[in-house]
């Protein structure tokens, strides 16, 4: 259910009760931009949790702040860190969580915590993290928003559906195997170093009640989301 409270927002869109998004075009390379999405989850303490902090401005920050106090920023994958410092400058008291290897990869960014299976209880209630094992260069963490069955993922799957821009976008999309499709990129698959471990992670995720998949790059999937995700991840 969506409320009317936030219809006047210019940069944020309400996806579901307590879930907001903003999307911008990320300059991937010359001739290609990709959609890049931040997701804003309202926590039970009336705070805001940001999954995948991406491009921000003073105006966007102002809208985000109308949702509540920004408490937590999660950079969910080793590939995503460009906009973290910007977020820290807007919300210096928010806790920045990274994934395994983030601090070493980005020594100029001050992470407060690394998300591990041991400290997931410190996460806001109702947000359940899952660790994708077997990809040491990626180390993605996906989050299930339990109340709505919404799975937030970073690069695990893309769903470009024409949302990429630029003259080289179709070529890059075709090479990645994700042109206009809900799919996992070939690059992601190539970085798998432990197939069994990855499979166990996928099965654990697919065991959950998933009604919707929101990815960092592409259109939100709501129809048969779990079955379609299962086909992609298990190759069936
Ligand atoms: Fe990404």
py3Dmol code that shows the C-alpha trace and the ligand (Angstrom):
import py3Dmol

protein = """\
ATOM      1  CA  UNK A   1       0.000   0.000   0.000  1.00  0.00           C
ATOM      2  CA  UNK A   2       1.288   3.429  -0.821  1.00  0.00           C
ATOM      3  CA  UNK A   3       0.518   6.622   1.046  1.00  0.00           C
ATOM      4  CA  UNK A   4      -0.298  10.051  -0.365  1.00  0.00           C
ATOM      5  CA  UNK A   5       2.094  11.722   2.039  1.00  0.00           C
ATOM      6  CA  UNK A   6       5.031  11.588  -0.308  1.00  0.00           C
ATOM      7  CA  UNK A   7       3.449  12.193  -3.690  1.00  0.00           C
ATOM      8  CA  UNK A   8       4.956  15.668  -3.817  1.00  0.00           C
ATOM      9  CA  UNK A   9       8.485  14.296  -3.789  1.00  0.00           C
ATOM     10  CA  UNK A  10      10.588  15.225  -6.765  1.00  0.00           C
ATOM     11  CA  UNK A  11      13.515  12.830  -6.497  1.00  0.00           C
ATOM     12  CA  UNK A  12      12.232   9.953  -4.402  1.00  0.00           C
ATOM     13  CA  UNK A  13       9.466   7.525  -5.283  1.00  0.00           C
ATOM     14  CA  UNK A  14       7.530   5.386  -2.866  1.00  0.00           C
ATOM     15  CA  UNK A  15       7.726   1.738  -3.928  1.00  0.00           C
ATOM     16  CA  UNK A  16       5.725   0.362  -1.026  1.00  0.00           C
ATOM     17  CA  UNK A  17       4.950   1.365   2.517  1.00  0.00           C
ATOM     18  CA  UNK A  18       8.273   2.202   4.126  1.00  0.00           C
ATOM     19  CA  UNK A  19      10.297   1.690   0.937  1.00  0.00           C
ATOM     20  CA  UNK A  20      11.488   4.555  -1.258  1.00  0.00           C
ATOM     21  CA  UNK A  21      13.877   4.734  -4.170  1.00  0.00           C
ATOM     22  CA  UNK A  22      15.856   7.212  -6.199  1.00  0.00           C
ATOM     23  CA  UNK A  23      17.420   6.331  -9.526  1.00  0.00           C
ATOM     24  CA  UNK A  24      20.076   8.135 -11.518  1.00  0.00           C
ATOM     25  CA  UNK A  25      22.115   7.325 -14.612  1.00  0.00           C
ATOM     26  CA  UNK A  26      25.581   6.162 -13.627  1.00  0.00           C
ATOM     27  CA  UNK A  27      28.387   6.856 -16.133  1.00  0.00           C
ATOM     28  CA  UNK A  28      29.633   3.310 -16.621  1.00  0.00           C
ATOM     29  CA  UNK A  29      32.067   4.124 -19.423  1.00  0.00           C
ATOM     30  CA  UNK A  30      32.245   6.352 -22.486  1.00  0.00           C
ATOM     31  CA  UNK A  31      29.024   5.811 -24.404  1.00  0.00           C
ATOM     32  CA  UNK A  32      27.195   3.943 -21.645  1.00  0.00           C
ATOM     33  CA  UNK A  33      25.209   4.981 -18.606  1.00  0.00           C
ATOM     34  CA  UNK A  34      23.350   2.542 -16.381  1.00  0.00           C
ATOM     35  CA  UNK A  35      20.487   3.114 -14.004  1.00  0.00           C
ATOM     36  CA  UNK A  36      21.752   3.140 -10.427  1.00  0.00           C
ATOM     37  CA  UNK A  37      19.323   2.953  -7.544  1.00  0.00           C
ATOM     38  CA  UNK A  38      19.405   3.848  -3.882  1.00  0.00           C
ATOM     39  CA  UNK A  39      16.760   2.301  -1.676  1.00  0.00           C
ATOM     40  CA  UNK A  40      15.553   4.019   1.488  1.00  0.00           C
ATOM     41  CA  UNK A  41      13.933   1.851   4.104  1.00  0.00           C
ATOM     42  CA  UNK A  42      12.129   3.310   7.080  1.00  0.00           C
ATOM     43  CA  UNK A  43      13.094   1.461  10.233  1.00  0.00           C
ATOM     44  CA  UNK A  44      10.845   0.697  13.221  1.00  0.00           C
ATOM     45  CA  UNK A  45      12.691   3.440  15.164  1.00  0.00           C
ATOM     46  CA  UNK A  46      11.540   5.936  12.510  1.00  0.00           C
ATOM     47  CA  UNK A  47      15.018   6.119  11.109  1.00  0.00           C
ATOM     48  CA  UNK A  48      16.193   5.681   7.542  1.00  0.00           C
ATOM     49  CA  UNK A  49      18.382   2.872   6.282  1.00  0.00           C
ATOM     50  CA  UNK A  50      20.001   3.439   2.883  1.00  0.00           C
ATOM     51  CA  UNK A  51      20.856   0.414   0.757  1.00  0.00           C
ATOM     52  CA  UNK A  52      23.373   1.281  -1.942  1.00  0.00           C
ATOM     53  CA  UNK A  53      23.975   4.994  -1.387  1.00  0.00           C
ATOM     54  CA  UNK A  54      24.275   6.443  -4.886  1.00  0.00           C
ATOM     55  CA  UNK A  55      24.309   9.894  -6.493  1.00  0.00           C
ATOM     56  CA  UNK A  56      23.117  12.571  -4.124  1.00  0.00           C
ATOM     57  CA  UNK A  57      22.632  16.331  -4.038  1.00  0.00           C
ATOM     58  CA  UNK A  58      21.459  18.823  -1.450  1.00  0.00           C
ATOM     59  CA  UNK A  59      17.915  18.619  -2.812  1.00  0.00           C
ATOM     60  CA  UNK A  60      17.831  14.828  -2.742  1.00  0.00           C
ATOM     61  CA  UNK A  61      19.311  14.800   0.754  1.00  0.00           C
ATOM     62  CA  UNK A  62      16.589  17.188   1.875  1.00  0.00           C
ATOM     63  CA  UNK A  63      13.881  14.845   0.604  1.00  0.00           C
ATOM     64  CA  UNK A  64      15.523  11.842   2.222  1.00  0.00           C
ATOM     65  CA  UNK A  65      15.641  13.689   5.514  1.00  0.00           C
ATOM     66  CA  UNK A  66      11.874  14.201   5.397  1.00  0.00           C
ATOM     67  CA  UNK A  67      11.520  10.411   5.784  1.00  0.00           C
ATOM     68  CA  UNK A  68      13.328  10.411   9.114  1.00  0.00           C
ATOM     69  CA  UNK A  69      16.800  10.507  10.584  1.00  0.00           C
ATOM     70  CA  UNK A  70      19.326   8.741   8.381  1.00  0.00           C
ATOM     71  CA  UNK A  71      20.864   6.183  10.713  1.00  0.00           C
ATOM     72  CA  UNK A  72      22.527   3.563   8.544  1.00  0.00           C
ATOM     73  CA  UNK A  73      24.226   3.446   5.172  1.00  0.00           C
ATOM     74  CA  UNK A  74      25.039   0.064   3.658  1.00  0.00           C
ATOM     75  CA  UNK A  75      27.355  -0.271   0.720  1.00  0.00           C
ATOM     76  CA  UNK A  76      26.355  -3.807  -0.239  1.00  0.00           C
ATOM     77  CA  UNK A  77      29.109  -4.847  -2.623  1.00  0.00           C
ATOM     78  CA  UNK A  78      32.808  -4.218  -3.186  1.00  0.00           C
ATOM     79  CA  UNK A  79      32.054  -2.526  -6.537  1.00  0.00           C
ATOM     80  CA  UNK A  80      29.975   0.292  -5.075  1.00  0.00           C
ATOM     81  CA  UNK A  81      31.652   3.085  -3.140  1.00  0.00           C
ATOM     82  CA  UNK A  82      31.761   6.213  -5.293  1.00  0.00           C
ATOM     83  CA  UNK A  83      29.073   8.139  -3.406  1.00  0.00           C
ATOM     84  CA  UNK A  84      29.750   7.081   0.165  1.00  0.00           C
ATOM     85  CA  UNK A  85      31.767  10.123   1.199  1.00  0.00           C
ATOM     86  CA  UNK A  86      29.047  12.409  -0.163  1.00  0.00           C
ATOM     87  CA  UNK A  87      26.525  10.646   2.057  1.00  0.00           C
ATOM     88  CA  UNK A  88      28.821  10.915   5.040  1.00  0.00           C
ATOM     89  CA  UNK A  89      29.079  14.642   4.490  1.00  0.00           C
ATOM     90  CA  UNK A  90      25.285  14.993   4.590  1.00  0.00           C
ATOM     91  CA  UNK A  91      24.816  12.619   7.535  1.00  0.00           C
ATOM     92  CA  UNK A  92      28.061  12.482   9.518  1.00  0.00           C
ATOM     93  CA  UNK A  93      26.372  10.626  12.371  1.00  0.00           C
ATOM     94  CA  UNK A  94      24.972   7.830  10.228  1.00  0.00           C
ATOM     95  CA  UNK A  95      26.795   4.514  10.563  1.00  0.00           C
ATOM     96  CA  UNK A  96      28.436   3.344   7.364  1.00  0.00           C
ATOM     97  CA  UNK A  97      28.507  -0.407   6.949  1.00  0.00           C
ATOM     98  CA  UNK A  98      30.586  -2.106   4.291  1.00  0.00           C
ATOM     99  CA  UNK A  99      31.183  -5.676   3.276  1.00  0.00           C
ATOM    100  CA  UNK A 100      34.191  -7.908   3.720  1.00  0.00           C
ATOM    101  CA  UNK A 101      37.188  -6.215   2.071  1.00  0.00           C
ATOM    102  CA  UNK A 102      35.651  -2.754   1.678  1.00  0.00           C
ATOM    103  CA  UNK A 103      37.935  -0.924   4.091  1.00  0.00           C
ATOM    104  CA  UNK A 104      41.043  -2.412   2.465  1.00  0.00           C
ATOM    105  CA  UNK A 105      39.767  -1.567  -1.006  1.00  0.00           C
ATOM    106  CA  UNK A 106      38.800   1.989  -0.042  1.00  0.00           C
ATOM    107  CA  UNK A 107      41.293   3.207   2.591  1.00  0.00           C
ATOM    108  CA  UNK A 108      40.178   6.822   2.117  1.00  0.00           C
ATOM    109  CA  UNK A 109      36.630   6.021   3.238  1.00  0.00           C
ATOM    110  CA  UNK A 110      35.947   5.607   6.905  1.00  0.00           C
ATOM    111  CA  UNK A 111      33.652   2.613   7.389  1.00  0.00           C
ATOM    112  CA  UNK A 112      32.112   2.212  10.828  1.00  0.00           C
ATOM    113  CA  UNK A 113      31.485  -1.493  10.553  1.00  0.00           C
ATOM    114  CA  UNK A 114      31.895  -4.479   8.301  1.00  0.00           C
ATOM    115  CA  UNK A 115      28.713  -6.500   7.999  1.00  0.00           C
ATOM    116  CA  UNK A 116      29.379 -10.114   8.950  1.00  0.00           C
ATOM    117  CA  UNK A 117      27.169 -13.080   9.834  1.00  0.00           C
ATOM    118  CA  UNK A 118      28.163 -12.460  13.473  1.00  0.00           C
ATOM    119  CA  UNK A 119      26.784  -8.937  13.770  1.00  0.00           C
ATOM    120  CA  UNK A 120      23.557  -9.102  11.762  1.00  0.00           C
ATOM    121  CA  UNK A 121      21.578  -8.764  14.989  1.00  0.00           C
ATOM    122  CA  UNK A 122      22.768  -5.168  15.188  1.00  0.00           C
ATOM    123  CA  UNK A 123      20.873  -4.467  11.991  1.00  0.00           C
ATOM    124  CA  UNK A 124      17.480  -2.720  12.129  1.00  0.00           C
ATOM    125  CA  UNK A 125      14.649  -5.096  12.942  1.00  0.00           C
ATOM    126  CA  UNK A 126      12.859  -6.521   9.929  1.00  0.00           C
ATOM    127  CA  UNK A 127      15.862  -6.309   7.618  1.00  0.00           C
ATOM    128  CA  UNK A 128      17.500  -9.676   7.078  1.00  0.00           C
ATOM    129  CA  UNK A 129      20.911  -9.767   5.401  1.00  0.00           C
ATOM    130  CA  UNK A 130      22.145 -12.670   3.277  1.00  0.00           C
ATOM    131  CA  UNK A 131      25.757 -13.100   2.218  1.00  0.00           C
ATOM    132  CA  UNK A 132      26.557 -14.301  -1.280  1.00  0.00           C
ATOM    133  CA  UNK A 133      29.533 -16.587  -0.820  1.00  0.00           C
ATOM    134  CA  UNK A 134      31.966 -17.745  -3.472  1.00  0.00           C
ATOM    135  CA  UNK A 135      32.674 -14.345  -5.039  1.00  0.00           C
ATOM    136  CA  UNK A 136      35.653 -12.872  -3.128  1.00  0.00           C
ATOM    137  CA  UNK A 137      35.965  -9.923  -5.534  1.00  0.00           C
ATOM    138  CA  UNK A 138      32.304  -9.018  -5.058  1.00  0.00           C
ATOM    139  CA  UNK A 139      31.196 -10.070  -1.552  1.00  0.00           C
ATOM    140  CA  UNK A 140      27.633  -8.934  -2.113  1.00  0.00           C
ATOM    141  CA  UNK A 141      25.116  -8.691   0.690  1.00  0.00           C
ATOM    142  CA  UNK A 142      21.418  -8.725  -0.193  1.00  0.00           C
ATOM    143  CA  UNK A 143      18.697  -7.656   2.219  1.00  0.00           C
ATOM    144  CA  UNK A 144      15.204  -8.988   2.696  1.00  0.00           C
ATOM    145  CA  UNK A 145      12.652  -6.434   3.869  1.00  0.00           C
ATOM    146  CA  UNK A 146      10.582  -9.025   5.668  1.00  0.00           C
ATOM    147  CA  UNK A 147       7.329  -7.128   5.979  1.00  0.00           C
ATOM    148  CA  UNK A 148       6.891  -6.753   2.221  1.00  0.00           C
ATOM    149  CA  UNK A 149       8.961  -9.692   0.956  1.00  0.00           C
ATOM    150  CA  UNK A 150      11.175  -7.254  -0.895  1.00  0.00           C
ATOM    151  CA  UNK A 151      14.649  -8.476  -1.752  1.00  0.00           C
ATOM    152  CA  UNK A 152      17.236  -5.752  -2.273  1.00  0.00           C
ATOM    153  CA  UNK A 153      20.206  -6.771  -4.379  1.00  0.00           C
ATOM    154  CA  UNK A 154      23.142  -4.888  -5.840  1.00  0.00           C
ATOM    155  CA  UNK A 155      24.687  -6.592  -8.884  1.00  0.00           C
ATOM    156  CA  UNK A 156      23.389 -10.110  -8.310  1.00  0.00           C
ATOM    157  CA  UNK A 157      20.934  -9.575 -11.145  1.00  0.00           C
ATOM    158  CA  UNK A 158      20.232  -6.755 -13.576  1.00  0.00           C
ATOM    159  CA  UNK A 159      16.994  -5.858 -15.329  1.00  0.00           C
ATOM    160  CA  UNK A 160      17.888  -3.087 -17.739  1.00  0.00           C
ATOM    161  CA  UNK A 161      14.754  -3.180 -19.916  1.00  0.00           C
ATOM    162  CA  UNK A 162      15.917  -0.239 -21.986  1.00  0.00           C
ATOM    163  CA  UNK A 163      17.047   1.775 -18.965  1.00  0.00           C
ATOM    164  CA  UNK A 164      20.653   1.932 -20.168  1.00  0.00           C
ATOM    165  CA  UNK A 165      21.621   4.921 -22.301  1.00  0.00           C
ATOM    166  CA  UNK A 166      24.333   5.706 -24.811  1.00  0.00           C
ATOM    167  CA  UNK A 167      25.459   4.411 -28.188  1.00  0.00           C
ATOM    168  CA  UNK A 168      27.492   1.543 -26.720  1.00  0.00           C
ATOM    169  CA  UNK A 169      24.838   0.446 -24.233  1.00  0.00           C
ATOM    170  CA  UNK A 170      23.241  -2.266 -26.428  1.00  0.00           C
ATOM    171  CA  UNK A 171      26.672  -3.733 -27.204  1.00  0.00           C
ATOM    172  CA  UNK A 172      27.757  -3.800 -23.567  1.00  0.00           C
ATOM    173  CA  UNK A 173      24.397  -5.211 -22.526  1.00  0.00           C
ATOM    174  CA  UNK A 174      24.625  -7.937 -25.141  1.00  0.00           C
ATOM    175  CA  UNK A 175      28.179  -8.851 -24.113  1.00  0.00           C
ATOM    176  CA  UNK A 176      27.097  -9.009 -20.485  1.00  0.00           C
ATOM    177  CA  UNK A 177      24.050 -11.092 -21.426  1.00  0.00           C
ATOM    178  CA  UNK A 178      21.745  -8.594 -19.761  1.00  0.00           C
ATOM    179  CA  UNK A 179      20.471  -6.459 -22.644  1.00  0.00           C
ATOM    180  CA  UNK A 180      16.789  -5.744 -21.922  1.00  0.00           C
ATOM    181  CA  UNK A 181      16.620  -8.865 -19.729  1.00  0.00           C
ATOM    182  CA  UNK A 182      16.198  -9.845 -16.108  1.00  0.00           C
ATOM    183  CA  UNK A 183      19.432 -11.791 -15.803  1.00  0.00           C
ATOM    184  CA  UNK A 184      22.743 -12.242 -14.066  1.00  0.00           C
ATOM    185  CA  UNK A 185      25.654 -10.755 -15.961  1.00  0.00           C
ATOM    186  CA  UNK A 186      28.346 -12.947 -17.443  1.00  0.00           C
ATOM    187  CA  UNK A 187      30.897 -10.891 -15.531  1.00  0.00           C
ATOM    188  CA  UNK A 188      29.268 -11.824 -12.249  1.00  0.00           C
ATOM    189  CA  UNK A 189      29.228 -15.511 -13.160  1.00  0.00           C
ATOM    190  CA  UNK A 190      32.851 -15.346 -14.256  1.00  0.00           C
ATOM    191  CA  UNK A 191      33.884 -14.110 -10.819  1.00  0.00           C
ATOM    192  CA  UNK A 192      32.488 -17.191  -9.104  1.00  0.00           C
ATOM    193  CA  UNK A 193      35.352 -18.965  -7.324  1.00  0.00           C
ATOM    194  CA  UNK A 194      33.324 -21.522  -5.388  1.00  0.00           C
ATOM    195  CA  UNK A 195      30.233 -22.836  -7.129  1.00  0.00           C
ATOM    196  CA  UNK A 196      28.942 -24.948  -4.250  1.00  0.00           C
ATOM    197  CA  UNK A 197      29.262 -22.150  -1.780  1.00  0.00           C
ATOM    198  CA  UNK A 198      27.458 -19.759  -4.141  1.00  0.00           C
ATOM    199  CA  UNK A 199      24.709 -22.311  -4.671  1.00  0.00           C
ATOM    200  CA  UNK A 200      24.197 -22.638  -0.913  1.00  0.00           C
ATOM    201  CA  UNK A 201      23.859 -18.850  -0.659  1.00  0.00           C
ATOM    202  CA  UNK A 202      21.344 -18.795  -3.509  1.00  0.00           C
ATOM    203  CA  UNK A 203      19.297 -21.563  -1.953  1.00  0.00           C
ATOM    204  CA  UNK A 204      19.200 -19.802   1.374  1.00  0.00           C
ATOM    205  CA  UNK A 205      17.858 -16.664  -0.309  1.00  0.00           C
ATOM    206  CA  UNK A 206      15.357 -18.573  -2.408  1.00  0.00           C
ATOM    207  CA  UNK A 207      14.046 -20.212   0.724  1.00  0.00           C
ATOM    208  CA  UNK A 208      12.609 -16.842   1.784  1.00  0.00           C
ATOM    209  CA  UNK A 209       9.245 -15.308   1.012  1.00  0.00           C
ATOM    210  CA  UNK A 210      10.210 -13.092  -1.925  1.00  0.00           C
ATOM    211  CA  UNK A 211       7.490 -10.997  -3.545  1.00  0.00           C
ATOM    212  CA  UNK A 212       9.614  -8.383  -5.240  1.00  0.00           C
ATOM    213  CA  UNK A 213      13.222  -7.882  -6.331  1.00  0.00           C
ATOM    214  CA  UNK A 214      14.735  -4.418  -6.314  1.00  0.00           C
ATOM    215  CA  UNK A 215      18.150  -4.326  -7.916  1.00  0.00           C
ATOM    216  CA  UNK A 216      20.665  -1.502  -8.033  1.00  0.00           C
ATOM    217  CA  UNK A 217      20.621  -1.604 -11.816  1.00  0.00           C
ATOM    218  CA  UNK A 218      17.322  -1.930 -13.602  1.00  0.00           C
ATOM    219  CA  UNK A 219      13.575  -2.152 -13.375  1.00  0.00           C
ATOM    220  CA  UNK A 220      11.948  -3.568 -10.252  1.00  0.00           C
ATOM    221  CA  UNK A 221      10.553  -7.089 -10.692  1.00  0.00           C
ATOM    222  CA  UNK A 222       7.210  -7.767  -9.034  1.00  0.00           C
ATOM    223  CA  UNK A 223       5.562 -10.424 -11.187  1.00  0.00           C
ATOM    224  CA  UNK A 224       6.591 -13.971 -10.306  1.00  0.00           C
ATOM    225  CA  UNK A 225       9.681 -12.452  -8.770  1.00  0.00           C
ATOM    226  CA  UNK A 226      10.787 -15.485  -6.795  1.00  0.00           C
ATOM    227  CA  UNK A 227      10.280 -18.004  -9.615  1.00  0.00           C
ATOM    228  CA  UNK A 228      12.089 -15.810 -12.087  1.00  0.00           C
ATOM    229  CA  UNK A 229      14.960 -15.208  -9.694  1.00  0.00           C
ATOM    230  CA  UNK A 230      15.168 -18.934  -9.054  1.00  0.00           C
ATOM    231  CA  UNK A 231      15.448 -19.655 -12.787  1.00  0.00           C
ATOM    232  CA  UNK A 232      18.306 -17.191 -13.079  1.00  0.00           C
ATOM    233  CA  UNK A 233      20.275 -18.232 -10.027  1.00  0.00           C
ATOM    234  CA  UNK A 234      19.798 -21.974 -10.364  1.00  0.00           C
ATOM    235  CA  UNK A 235      19.933 -21.977 -14.161  1.00  0.00           C
ATOM    236  CA  UNK A 236      16.596 -23.771 -14.371  1.00  0.00           C
TER     237      UNK A 236
END
"""
ligand_1 = """\
1
LIG
Fe 26.823 -2.329 -9.642
"""
view = py3Dmol.view(width=600, height=400)
view.addModel(protein, "pdb")
view.setStyle({"model": 0}, {"cartoon": {"style": "trace"}})
view.addModel(ligand_1, "xyz")
view.setStyle({"model": 1}, {"stick": {}})
view.zoomTo()
view.show()
